Amino acid sequence: MAKKTVAIAGAGIAGFAAAAALAQHDFEVRIYERSEEPREFGAGIYLKENSLAVLDALGVGGQLAESGVRLRAAMIHDETGKTIVRRTLDKERLLIALRSELHSVLRAAALAAGAELVTGREAASADPSGVLHMSDGEEVKADLVVAADGVNSRIRESLKLTRLFALLGDGATRVIIPREEEAYANEYWNGSLRVGVAPCSEDYTYAFIIGPERDRRATALPLDRAYWAEAFPAIASVFERVGDGDGVHHTHSIVICKELAAGNVAVIGDAAHAQPPNFGQGAGLAIDTSWEMAETLAGATDIAQGLQAWQDKVRRRVTTVQALTTAYDIAQYKCPKPLAPLRSRLFELLGSVPTTAHQWEFWWRGGVAAPQPAIPWTEVAG
C-alpha cells in the first residue's frame, strides 16, 4: 500500500517537528519553505515535559540534554527583591536550549526519517480537499496539508479559520549573552517591566527582557542598557553583557482559531495558537500536538475524520495554556504600580496553596502531570 502523502508549509520548529513525527509514523512528507535556508533567531527556549517526551520519542532528547542546561529550580522575584515563587525541579525536567539547536536537531530528525525539504517555495493558500497552492501558481496535492507558516499564516487566513489575531500591549527583547549563571531560572519584576535569566548552554545565558510597547526605552534596539540597569540594579551585569548588535524584539501576539483543522488541512504552531511566551509553551505545544497528530492519523482510515479526532484530543490543553499565559501577561503589563504588592501576594498565594499550585504547574507543563517516578537524564546538566 502506498504511503499517505503530506505537504507541510513552513520549516520552522513546528514544521520540522510535524515532519519528523509524521515521517516516523510512515507518512511520505515534503516540507516547503519560502526562504533559501531555514533558520531560527538567536534566543533560548524552554522545553518542558510535554515536549521533552516527544523529543525523546523522536530520538533527539539526549542530544538536546547534552547541549542545553537542565535547570535545578525556577524562581520569581518581585520589586522588593522577595522571592515569591520557587519551584524545585529535582523530580521533573526543565531544559533550556538554544532555539537554533532545537531547530537543527528537529530538521535532522525529519530528514533522517525520510522527509524532503524544498526551499525557495512559498505557500499562498490551501484547499480543504488537500491542495496546497504555491505563490507561483503551482498546486501541490497531498493526503494531508499542514500549515506551519507562522503567526501571519496565509493558509489559516485562506481557510477563514481565524477567530482572533491581536497584538498585546507588551513585547520581549530576547538576547543570548556570555554565561555567568548557575543552572537556575530567575524572573524579576519591577512594575510593568520583567526580565528572565537562565543559562541555555555551557557558554551562553538566555535573557528575555519585557516591557510595554508604549515605553520606547523598554523596547528599543540596541538595548537601552542604562534604562534596564536602573530598573534592575541587582542584575545590572546581565545588561552589561548585551552588545549593541545583540537581540531581537517581538511584540507579543495571540492567535485563536475557530478550528485547528479544515477537511484535510491542519494548522499547528504559531499559526494555530500564537501566545505570549510566559509559560514557554509556544514551541512546546507545537511539538506536543504534532506528535499527537501523527499518532492519531497513523491509525485513521480517513484523514479528515482523523484530524477531527486529533483536534478533540488537543484543543482543551491548547486553549487552556494559551488563556493562562495570556492572563499572566496582561496581569504584568497592565498592573498599576500601586497594586504591585497585591499582585506579588496573589502570585505567592497561587504558588503556595496546594490546589492552585498543582493546577498552575500542570498547565505550565503543557497539560501533563508531573512524571512519577523521576525520569531519565540522571545527571543534571549545567
C-alpha angles and dihedrals in degrees: 000000000000117000118253111253128234130195114196122193110209133032100216126114092289094047095049092043090054092044093051093046095047094043090051088052090057101263122139102239133193122180121205118203126182096211123072093235121025114224142160126232119254109271142103127260133210115228119193135183097281092059097031091060089055093046088053090051090050089053097244103094094094093049091053091046090056095050098036135054126258106214124227097202143356123218141182121206124194132214092281093054092252117143102233098173128032123171120184113211104198093117099044139037126253111171127187115200139163112273088226091056093050090048091049097050093046090050091050091047092050094049093043089054090055104266117145123222119211115188132195091039120118123201115220104180145332139228121223089235088071105271123137112203114210125210091246091058098258118137118217113199120203140157088241131024118196121198108210093150099126140247093320091050112177090193093055090049093047090055092046091234097138116111095167135004113172141155115232125220098259140048143192133241107206123200141173114217136175109285124252098145132102121233097287133109114225128185121191128199132203113166108294092349125092136179127190122194128186135147113250103183140004090277107027142061124205119221128184114197114195133188142144115290089229089063102082094189090053094053100036123127124235085049114258094235095181092053094052095041089054091050093046108025093163090067099033089130089068092062093042088063093056112099126212091253096046128105143032125231127214129178109231113253139182130212122190118184127207087220134000091222140035116192107307095349124095127192118211142169121011089345087065107029114007108177141166109278100240095116093038088232105122093095093025093063091044091055093042097047093043091059090045089052093051093049093047095047093045088068097038125100092197120046097206092050090045091053091052090051089049092050091051089055099048107028098087096051092044094052095041095050090045093050094049096046090048092049089051090051095050091046088059106046097033098046110113111233094242088059095052094100090052091049091052092050091049093052091044090055093045089055097045105041104087097224097049093037090054093049093045093050092045093057092036086062090052098264099308129121122247108270116258121228106023111277135229132298090078093186111066109229124223 
